[in-house]
């Protein structure tokens, strides 16, 4: 079983925030691939389904971003899922809006959801699907940008990006992150690809 985790914050008023793009991604994946209804477990919501013949547990931690690792650890411990079979979908300031990169391991780069997961799993050695939200340009504007809602204009890149992630999820499930990134880059017009 693979564990795919969308990072976000649980308050209804936060649903459209850039920080919640991880929740958005797993919601679209669940709908596109006919996953079972979401149910409350592991300090979050889970939905089960299959993509490319792989059984996948989707998870949306409801612990707030800073404690996301509590939910990830609970689900991974229950199903005995090793870090190498865990993928987190999260917002990435250091990528332009709509750009997507996949990597395994690495630092938290100031992302509290990653930091919490690193601490609770005891390792950063899991996969990350980094969903670009762009950087506001100045350090003091980062918090407002991350916790700000996507604008109407953002939907022009956000919706095609989320659709591409869901449509090409089979490549991710099959352990082909490079092909996943390439297909998304071709669909969204981003030709600069790389792990």
N, C-alpha and C positions, 0 to 999 in steps of 0.2 A: 504494500500500500504506500502511496505517496501522500504527503501532507502539504497542501498548498494553502498558505496563510495570507490573507489580505490584511494589511495594517490600516488602522483608522481609529477614530474616536466614536463612542456610542451615542452621544446626544443627538436627537433629531435635528437640532439647529446647526449641527456640524456636518451634516450629510453632504453638502455641496463644497466643503472646504478642500483645498488642494491636498492637505494632509490625508484626506480620505480616499485618494485615488486607488489605494490598495483594496479597500472595500469595494469600490466601483468595479475594479477589474474582476474580482472573484464573483461578484453578482452577475456580471455579463457572462462569465464562463459557465456559471450554474444554469442560467437561462438557456444559453445557446446549446448546451450539451445535455439538457433534460435531467439535471440532477434532482434527487429527492428533495422535498421541502426542507427549508432550514429548521433546525431544532436546537434548543438550548442545551449545551453541554460544555464541559471543560472551560468554564468562565467565559463562554462565548457562544457563538452560533455555528453549527456545523451542517454541511450538506454532503451527501455521498453520491458518487456516480462513477462513470467510467469514461475515459478518453483514450483512444488508440489502444484499447485492450488493457489499459492500466486502471486499477481501482484507485480512486482519488478521494481523499477527505478534504473538503474545503473548510476553512476555519476563519471566522471573523472574531477576534478577541474583543470582549466587551469590558475590558479592564482599564480602558484609557491607554493611550500610546505608551506612557512611561512604564506600564506593568504588562505589556503585551507578552513578554516572556513567560509569565505565570500560566497563561492560557496555552501557549505553544508547548511548554514543557509538560503540562497535564495531558494534552492530547498525544504527544509523542511517547510519553511514558506508558500510557494506557495501551497503545497499539504497538509498542516497542519499535517505533519508527526511528531509524538512525538519522543523524544530521544530514548525511548525504542524500536522503530521500525527502528532505524538507526544502520547500521553496517559499520565500517571503516576497510578496508583491508590495512595493513601497514607493512613496514619492522620493524624487531625487532632484535636489536643487542644482547639482552640477551638470545636469543634462538639459538641453534646450527643450521647450515644451513639445511633447509628442515623441521625443526620441526615447528609444528603449534599448537597454543593455542588460545582458545576463552575465553574472559572474558567480563564482563559488568562493566563499570566504572573503576575508578583507576586514577592514576596520568599520566602525559604526559611523564615522564622519559626522559626529554630532547628532545623529538620528536616534532619538530616545527609544523607539521601538526596536531597532537593531541592537542597541546597547543592552536593553532589558533581555532580549532573546539570547544574546551572547552570554550574559550572566547566568541565566536560568538553565541553558543547555550546557554551559561550561566550555563552549567552543564557538568560534565564528564560522565553522566549517560546514555551512549550509548554503544553498543556492539563493541568489537574490535576483528578482526581476526589477530592475531600476527603471521607474517610470518618470521620465523627465517632466518637471513642472517649471523649469527655468529659475534663474536667480534674479532677485529684484535689483541687483547692482551694488547695493550698500549693505554692509553687515547689520546695521541697526534696523533695516527694513525687513530682515528675514522672517522674524516671527509673524509680523502682520501679513506677509506674503503667504507663508505656509498655512496660516490659520484663516486666510481670506477665502471667500467663495470663488469658484470659477466664474468668470464673466460669461455673458452671452457669446461674445466673440471667441472665447476659449473653446466653445462647443464645436467650432469648425475643425479643430485638430483633435480635441479630446474624444469625441464620439468615434471617428474613424480609427483612432489609436486603440480604444477599448475593443472595438469590433475586431480589429486585426489580431489583438492578443487572444481573444476568444476563438477566432477562426483558426489560428495557427497553433493552438494549445496542444494539438496532437504531437507536434514536433518536440515540444517541451516535455511532454509525458514520455516520449520515446527516447529521451536522453540526447536530443540533438539541438542543444542551445544555439549553435552557430547557424544552423538552418532556420531555426525559429526567428532569430534576429534578422537574417537575410530576407526572409519572406516578408516580415513586417516592414523592413526598410524599403523594399520594392513597392509595397502597398501604400506606404505613407510618404514616399519621396525622399527618404533619408538613405543616401547611398554610402555614408561613412559607417561601416560596420566594424564591430570588434568586441572581443570579450574583455 
